[in-house]
Amino acid sequence: MRIVGVGLANLDLLGVLPAYPDKNSKNRVDPVSIQGGGPAATAVATAAVLGAETAFVGAIGDDDFGHAIARGLEELGVDVRGLIRVAGARSPFSFVAVDASDASRTVFHAPGSAPPLDPATIDTDILDDADVLIIDARQPAAQLLAARRARAQATTVLLDAERLDDATRSLLPWTDVCIASAQLGRALGSDPLAVLAALGPTTVVVTRGEEGSIGRRADGPTVHQPAFAVHAVDTTGCGDVYHGAYAVALARRLDLAGCMRLASAAAALKCRALGGRAGLPTAAELDAFLAARG
């Protein structure tokens, strides 16, 4: 399996509070964790832990946060030769407040100051022999170039659609699999799968948190995948992990229901630890989890 991601990589500082605080209050945060984040980057990290050969293309600063972002991916075996470090730029950063009472999280994001990826600076050879390309609409110009190249060589393009903005709309016609957030699904009305499919993708999935996920391929039936019950410590990164595991399932040539089941299980297992990366399951853990549930 070879999976490549193009998009956002950032650093997450996570802290757990007993409950989300009131304004003008002082609160103890414990535990805390600093780890890599970002939609496409965490999806690729998931694929790497699940045994895929992976590579990531993005832009960060050459600051301490940027060094930590790159190191976090490298330690998981991700090829980061396509990660551009911009001199003098601030790397993307998020502070994530986790509510211990229900494992929900509130994210405060600083996008950093690195300019958008210039498509001309991307070595598109990094896409050669890839089974799946993961994009997140955070670098639309570069991602459009990558998606076109992927389509030309029969690489499946998987788009993480958080919102239906101009960037997402520009990428949907070049997308094979669109996985939309619960927020976007609600915004699109009673049949979000049909709305998104009309914009280009052959397969559309909407993740819905505790309600699981729904998906449809072409004109086929709607598949409902319930969420797996786990003791959740933190839900940060669940969607990103779902996307990365779904990409692995695609590379394994699973059908829609199989892809959704494997992705849902990976997202559930992620919840056992704080942050988007600390609880990533290995392939053996994921297979054992699924086998125990029939």
VMD Tcl script that draws the C-alpha trace (Angstrom):
set ca {
  {0.00 0.00 0.00}
  {1.23 3.49 -0.79}
  {-0.74 6.52 0.42}
  {0.20 10.17 -0.13}
  {-1.31 13.22 1.57}
  {-1.25 16.86 0.51}
  {-2.59 19.47 2.91}
  {-2.37 20.81 6.43}
  {0.08 19.71 9.11}
  {0.10 21.54 12.43}
  {1.13 21.11 16.04}
  {-1.54 20.46 18.69}
  {-1.25 21.44 22.34}
  {-3.98 19.54 24.17}
  {-5.21 19.99 27.72}
  {-7.95 18.22 29.66}
  {-10.33 20.13 31.94}
  {-13.04 18.71 34.22}
  {-15.58 20.79 32.25}
  {-15.39 23.62 29.74}
  {-14.65 26.78 31.77}
  {-16.55 30.01 32.26}
  {-15.12 33.33 31.08}
  {-12.61 35.11 33.33}
  {-11.83 31.96 35.27}
  {-8.60 30.14 36.11}
  {-8.55 26.42 35.50}
  {-6.22 23.51 36.10}
  {-5.35 21.58 32.93}
  {-4.20 18.00 33.43}
  {-2.99 16.01 31.59}
  {-1.47 17.91 28.68}
  {0.09 16.63 25.46}
  {1.93 18.11 22.50}
  {1.67 16.14 19.25}
  {1.18 16.51 15.53}
  {-2.21 17.35 14.07}
  {-3.88 18.55 10.89}
  {-6.45 16.75 8.72}
  {-4.33 15.37 5.89}
  {-1.24 14.90 8.07}
  {-3.08 12.88 10.72}
  {-4.80 10.81 8.04}
  {-1.41 9.95 6.56}
  {-0.02 9.24 10.03}
  {-2.90 6.81 10.57}
  {-2.11 5.04 7.31}
  {1.56 4.78 8.30}
  {0.78 3.16 11.66}
  {-1.54 0.75 9.84}
  {1.40 -0.39 7.72}
  {1.17 1.66 4.55}
  {4.10 3.31 2.82}
  {3.30 7.01 3.15}
  {4.42 10.47 2.10}
  {3.19 13.95 2.98}
  {3.33 17.29 1.14}
  {2.65 20.53 3.00}
  {4.09 23.83 4.21}
  {5.32 24.73 7.70}
  {7.65 27.29 9.23}
  {11.26 26.66 10.15}
  {10.44 27.41 13.81}
  {10.40 25.04 16.77}
  {6.79 24.08 16.07}
  {7.73 23.21 12.51}
  {10.59 20.99 13.66}
  {8.19 19.19 16.00}
  {5.62 18.73 13.21}
  {8.20 17.18 10.89}
  {9.69 15.03 13.63}
  {6.28 13.68 14.60}
  {5.64 12.46 11.06}
  {9.16 11.10 10.57}
  {8.94 9.08 13.79}
  {5.92 7.27 12.33}
  {7.79 6.50 9.12}
  {6.17 9.12 6.89}
  {8.30 10.38 4.00}
  {8.47 14.17 4.55}
  {10.68 15.15 1.65}
  {7.66 17.03 0.26}
  {7.20 19.04 3.48}
  {8.36 22.56 2.66}
  {9.89 24.54 5.53}
  {9.45 28.27 4.94}
  {12.20 30.43 6.42}
  {10.92 32.95 8.96}
  {7.33 31.62 8.89}
  {5.23 30.58 11.89}
  {3.94 27.02 11.70}
  {0.23 26.22 12.10}
  {-0.73 25.57 15.71}
  {-3.85 24.59 17.63}
  {-4.77 24.65 21.28}
  {-7.35 21.97 22.05}
  {-9.41 22.13 25.24}
  {-10.80 18.68 26.04}
  {-13.86 18.43 28.30}
  {-13.35 15.36 30.49}
  {-17.07 15.09 31.22}
  {-17.95 13.99 27.68}
  {-14.60 13.79 25.76}
  {-15.67 16.69 23.51}
  {-13.09 19.23 22.41}
  {-12.91 22.90 21.51}
  {-10.19 23.90 19.07}
  {-8.45 27.27 18.84}
  {-6.43 27.35 15.62}
  {-3.63 29.70 14.54}
  {-3.03 29.11 10.81}
  {0.56 30.29 10.81}
  {2.21 32.56 8.27}
  {3.59 30.20 5.63}
  {2.22 31.16 2.19}
  {0.05 28.70 0.25}
  {1.92 25.90 -1.46}
  {3.05 26.93 -4.93}
  {2.06 24.10 -7.30}
  {5.24 24.75 -9.26}
  {7.35 23.77 -6.23}
  {5.76 20.33 -5.80}
  {7.61 17.29 -7.07}
  {4.63 15.41 -8.49}
  {6.76 12.27 -8.81}
  {5.92 11.73 -5.13}
  {2.51 10.55 -6.39}
  {3.96 7.78 -8.53}
  {2.64 4.32 -7.63}
  {0.31 5.72 -4.97}
  {-2.87 3.78 -4.30}
  {-4.65 6.73 -2.66}
  {-4.13 10.50 -2.54}
  {-5.62 12.24 0.54}
  {-6.44 15.96 0.30}
  {-8.17 18.29 2.76}
  {-8.97 21.49 0.78}
  {-6.41 23.47 2.83}
  {-3.99 23.89 -0.10}
  {-6.44 23.99 -3.04}
  {-4.08 25.10 -5.82}
  {-1.48 22.44 -5.02}
  {-4.14 19.85 -4.29}
  {-5.85 20.46 -7.63}
  {-2.55 19.79 -9.41}
  {-2.01 16.64 -7.34}
  {-5.57 15.40 -7.92}
  {-5.27 15.83 -11.68}
  {-1.98 13.95 -11.68}
  {-3.50 11.23 -9.52}
  {-6.49 10.85 -11.82}
  {-4.17 10.54 -14.83}
  {-2.41 7.55 -13.25}
  {-5.54 5.89 -11.78}
  {-4.75 6.81 -8.17}
  {-7.88 7.12 -6.03}
  {-8.46 10.67 -4.75}
  {-9.99 10.94 -1.27}
  {-11.19 14.38 -0.17}
  {-11.80 15.42 3.44}
  {-14.70 17.90 3.09}
  {-15.19 19.91 6.26}
  {-17.20 22.66 4.59}
  {-18.56 23.39 1.11}
  {-16.42 26.43 0.36}
  {-14.82 27.50 -2.92}
  {-11.74 25.33 -2.30}
  {-13.82 22.21 -1.72}
  {-16.02 22.92 -4.75}
  {-12.95 23.24 -6.97}
  {-11.68 19.83 -5.85}
  {-14.91 17.81 -5.89}
  {-14.91 17.22 -9.68}
  {-11.47 15.58 -9.29}
  {-12.49 13.49 -6.29}
  {-13.32 9.78 -6.28}
  {-14.26 9.48 -2.59}
  {-15.58 12.44 -0.61}
  {-15.83 12.03 3.18}
  {-17.80 14.92 4.63}
  {-17.99 16.12 8.22}
  {-21.12 15.91 10.33}
  {-21.36 19.71 10.22}
  {-21.34 19.75 6.43}
  {-23.78 16.86 6.28}
  {-26.29 18.77 8.42}
  {-25.86 21.90 6.32}
  {-26.71 20.03 3.11}
  {-30.18 18.96 4.21}
  {-32.02 15.65 4.17}
  {-29.85 13.87 1.57}
  {-26.28 15.20 1.78}
  {-24.96 12.14 -0.07}
  {-26.94 13.06 -3.19}
  {-25.91 16.72 -3.02}
  {-22.21 15.89 -2.84}
  {-22.39 13.10 -5.42}
  {-23.89 15.54 -7.92}
  {-20.67 17.59 -7.65}
  {-18.40 14.80 -8.89}
  {-17.40 12.02 -6.48}
  {-18.34 8.42 -7.23}
  {-18.49 7.56 -3.52}
  {-19.71 9.87 -0.75}
  {-19.58 9.28 3.01}
  {-20.79 11.51 5.85}
  {-19.35 10.93 9.33}
  {-21.76 11.69 12.18}
  {-19.89 11.19 15.44}
  {-21.72 8.96 17.89}
  {-24.31 8.24 15.18}
  {-21.71 6.50 13.03}
  {-21.47 7.18 9.32}
  {-23.53 6.83 6.15}
  {-22.24 6.26 2.64}
  {-23.31 5.60 -0.90}
  {-21.47 4.52 -4.04}
  {-22.87 5.75 -7.37}
  {-26.57 4.85 -7.46}
  {-26.22 2.00 -5.00}
  {-27.95 1.63 -1.64}
  {-27.11 3.77 1.37}
  {-24.79 2.00 3.82}
  {-25.21 2.73 7.54}
  {-22.20 2.06 9.78}
  {-22.89 2.42 13.52}
  {-20.20 3.90 15.74}
  {-18.32 1.37 17.86}
  {-18.86 1.75 21.60}
  {-15.62 2.58 23.43}
  {-14.59 4.44 26.56}
  {-13.66 7.79 25.00}
  {-10.90 9.91 26.51}
  {-10.78 12.45 23.68}
  {-12.42 12.77 20.25}
  {-9.75 15.03 18.72}
  {-8.73 13.77 15.28}
  {-11.45 11.12 14.97}
  {-12.46 12.30 11.51}
  {-8.84 12.49 10.33}
  {-8.18 8.96 11.56}
  {-11.36 7.77 9.82}
  {-10.03 9.20 6.53}
  {-6.61 7.60 6.90}
  {-8.04 4.20 7.77}
  {-10.55 4.48 4.92}
  {-7.63 5.09 2.55}
  {-5.95 1.93 3.83}
  {-9.19 0.01 3.31}
  {-9.35 1.31 -0.26}
  {-5.79 0.12 -0.84}
  {-6.86 -3.28 0.52}
  {-9.63 -3.26 -2.12}
  {-12.47 -3.48 0.40}
  {-16.01 -2.58 -0.67}
  {-17.86 0.47 0.67}
  {-19.24 -1.28 3.74}
  {-15.83 -2.79 4.51}
  {-14.10 0.58 4.17}
  {-16.60 2.27 6.46}
  {-16.39 -0.48 9.08}
  {-12.59 -0.46 9.21}
  {-12.48 3.35 9.30}
  {-15.08 3.54 12.05}
  {-13.17 1.02 14.16}
  {-9.90 2.95 13.77}
  {-11.61 6.20 14.79}
  {-13.11 4.50 17.85}
  {-9.76 3.11 18.96}
  {-8.15 6.53 18.56}
  {-10.46 7.84 21.30}
  {-8.67 5.78 23.97}
  {-5.90 8.41 24.27}
  {-5.52 12.17 24.32}
  {-4.87 13.76 20.92}
  {-5.15 12.69 17.31}
  {-1.98 10.60 17.21}
  {-1.37 8.95 20.61}
  {-4.14 6.36 20.26}
  {-3.57 5.36 16.65}
  {-4.12 1.60 16.30}
  {-1.73 -0.78 14.59}
  {-3.06 -3.11 11.91}
  {-2.96 -6.02 14.36}
  {-4.92 -4.08 17.00}
  {-7.49 -2.98 14.44}
  {-7.96 -6.45 13.00}
  {-8.31 -7.95 16.49}
  {-10.85 -5.28 17.47}
  {-12.95 -6.04 14.38}
  {-12.64 -9.81 14.76}
  {-13.94 -9.58 18.34}
  {-17.03 -7.81 17.03}
  {-17.81 -10.29 14.28}
}
mol new
graphics top color blue
foreach p $ca { graphics top sphere $p radius 0.5 }
foreach p [lrange $ca 0 end-1] q [lrange $ca 1 end] { graphics top cylinder $p $q radius 0.2 }
display resetview
